[in-house]
C-alpha cells in the first residue's frame, strides 16, 4: 500500500471561504481511501508542527497539495508552511544545494534526498482555462505549470518528481463543482493507480 499525505492550503480570507478547496481535499481523501491508499493529512490553516510534518513527508510516497490561487500563486500560509517545513527538513530532505567547492557553478539544485517521492498540485483559479493556454491571454500560453514553476523547482530541489497538475478554472464566475469532482476522480486514478 502506498501512503499519501494531503496538504490543504485553503484559508477563509477576503472573498474566499475555502469551501471548494475543502471539498476537493475531502473528495481526494475519500476517493484515495476507497482505492486502498493510506492517507495522512494536514490542514495548514489549523496549525502544524514543522518537525512532525517532516516525519509525515518522509513516510509518504506522494504529497498532494490542495490550494487556491491568490494573486498569481499559493496563499501565504502555504508559502510559510514550505519555508518552515522544508527548512526543518535540512539533512533529510536535502543535504546541500548540490554544488561543491571544486565546482561552485555546477549542479545547483541537485542535493535533494527525496528521490522516488512524488508530488501533485490540485489548484483552483477564477481565471478561465484560456488565460493559461492562449498566447494572447494573460499568462501568454505558459500553462499552469509555468505559473507554478517556482513550486515545481522547490520540490525538485529536495529530489521529488511531479505528477500531472489538476486545475479547476472559472471557479467563481462559472463554478462547475460536479464536473470538477468527476474530472478529479479521473485524474487521481490516472496518476496514482
C-alpha positions in Angstrom: 0.0 0.0 0.0 1.3 3.5 -0.9 0.9 6.3 1.6 -0.3 9.7 0.6 -0.2 13.0 2.5 -2.9 15.5 1.6 -1.8 19.1 2.3 -4.8 21.5 2.4 -3.7 25.1 1.8 -7.2 26.7 1.8 -7.9 29.7 4.0 -11.0 31.8 4.8 -9.8 35.2 3.7 -11.2 38.1 1.8 -13.9 36.8 -0.6 -12.7 33.2 -0.3 -14.1 30.9 2.3 -12.0 28.0 1.2 -15.0 25.7 0.6 -14.1 24.5 -2.9 -10.6 23.5 -1.7 -12.0 21.8 1.4 -14.5 19.9 -0.9 -11.7 18.8 -3.2 -9.4 17.8 -0.3 -12.2 15.7 1.3 -13.1 14.2 -2.0 -9.5 13.2 -2.7 -9.2 11.7 0.8 -12.4 9.6 0.4 -11.5 8.6 -3.2 -8.0 7.5 -2.3 -9.0 5.6 0.8 -11.6 3.7 -1.4 -8.7 2.9 -3.7 -6.7 1.4 -0.9 -4.2 4.1 -0.2 -3.2 5.0 3.4 -3.9 8.7 3.9 -2.4 11.3 6.2 -3.4 14.9 6.1 -2.5 18.4 7.2 -4.9 21.3 7.1 -2.3 24.0 7.2 -4.6 26.8 8.5 -5.4 24.7 11.6 -1.7 24.7 12.5 1.1 22.2 12.3 4.5 21.3 13.9 7.3 21.5 11.4 9.2 18.5 12.8 6.1 16.4 12.7 5.4 17.5 9.1 9.0 16.4 8.2 8.2 12.9 9.5 4.9 12.8 7.7 6.5 13.7 4.4 9.3 11.2 4.9 6.7 8.4 5.5 4.6 9.4 2.4 5.2 8.2 -1.1 3.1 11.1 -2.6 2.2 14.6 -1.5 -0.9 16.2 -2.9 -1.2 19.9 -2.4 -4.7 21.4 -2.5 -4.8 25.1 -2.8 -6.4 28.2 -4.3 -4.6 30.8 -6.3 -4.2 34.1 -4.6 -2.5 36.9 -6.6 -1.0 34.6 -9.1 0.3 31.9 -6.7 -0.1 30.0 -3.5 -1.6 31.5 -0.4 0.8 32.9 2.2 0.0 30.1 4.6 1.3 27.6 2.0 4.5 29.6 1.4 5.0 29.8 5.2 4.5 26.0 5.5 7.0 25.4 2.7 9.6 27.7 4.3 9.2 26.2 7.8 8.9 22.5 6.9 11.5 22.3 4.1 14.0 24.2 6.3 13.3 21.8 9.2 14.0 19.0 6.7 17.6 20.1 6.2 19.7 16.9 6.3 16.8 14.6 5.5 15.1 16.4 2.5 18.3 17.8 1.1 22.0 17.6 2.1 23.0 20.8 0.4 22.3 22.8 -2.7 24.2 20.3 -4.9 27.3 22.3 -5.6 30.8 21.6 -4.4 33.7 23.9 -3.6 35.6 22.5 -6.5 32.8 23.2 -9.0 30.7 26.1 -7.4 28.8 26.9 -10.6 27.6 23.4 -11.5 24.8 21.2 -10.1 22.8 23.8 -8.2 19.6 22.1 -7.1 20.9 18.6 -7.2 21.3 18.0 -3.4 17.8 16.6 -2.8 17.4 13.4 -0.9 13.7 12.5 -1.6 14.2 10.7 -4.9 11.4 8.4 -5.7 8.8 10.5 -3.9 6.2 12.3 -6.0 4.0 15.4 -5.5 0.9 16.8 -7.2 -0.8 20.2 -7.3 -4.6 20.4 -7.2 -5.3 24.1 -7.9 -8.4 26.3 -8.0 -8.4 29.5 -10.1 -11.1 32.0 -11.0 -9.3 32.6 -14.3 -10.7 30.7 -17.3 -8.6 27.9 -18.8 -7.8 30.1 -21.8 -5.9 32.5 -19.6 -3.2 29.8 -19.2 -3.3 28.2 -22.7 -3.8 31.0 -25.2 -0.7 33.0 -26.2 -2.8 36.2 -26.5 -4.3 35.9 -23.0 -3.0 36.8 -19.5 -0.3 34.1 -19.0 0.8 34.2 -22.6 0.3 30.4 -23.1 2.8 29.2 -20.5 0.3 26.9 -18.9 -0.5 26.3 -15.2 2.8 24.6 -14.6 4.7 27.6 -16.0 2.8 29.8 -13.5 3.9 27.4 -10.7 7.4 26.9 -11.9 8.8 28.1 -8.5 6.9 25.5 -6.6 7.9 22.8 -9.0 11.5 23.8 -8.6 11.2 23.8 -4.8 10.1 20.2 -4.9 12.8 19.3 -7.5 15.4 20.9 -5.1 14.5 18.3 -2.5 14.6 15.4 -5.0 10.9 14.9 -5.7 9.3 14.5 -9.1 5.9 15.8 -10.3 2.7 14.1 -11.2 0.4 15.9 -13.6 -1.2 19.1 -12.1 -5.0 19.2 -11.6 -6.7 22.5 -12.3 -10.2 23.8 -11.7 -10.8 27.1 -13.6 -13.5 29.8 -13.6 -14.4 28.8 -10.0 -16.2 32.0 -9.0 -17.7 33.3 -12.3 -18.8 29.9 -13.5 -18.4 27.2 -10.8 -19.0 23.6 -12.0 -18.4 21.6 -8.8 -19.9 18.3 -10.0 -17.7 18.4 -13.2 -14.6 19.3 -11.1 -15.2 16.2 -8.9 -15.7 13.9 -11.8 -12.6 15.2 -13.5 -10.6 15.0 -10.3 -11.6 11.4 -9.7 -10.4 10.5 -13.2 -7.2 12.5 -12.7 -6.4 10.8 -9.3 -6.9 7.3 -10.8 -4.8 8.1 -13.9 -1.9 9.5 -11.8 -1.9 7.1 -8.9 -3.5 3.7 -9.9 
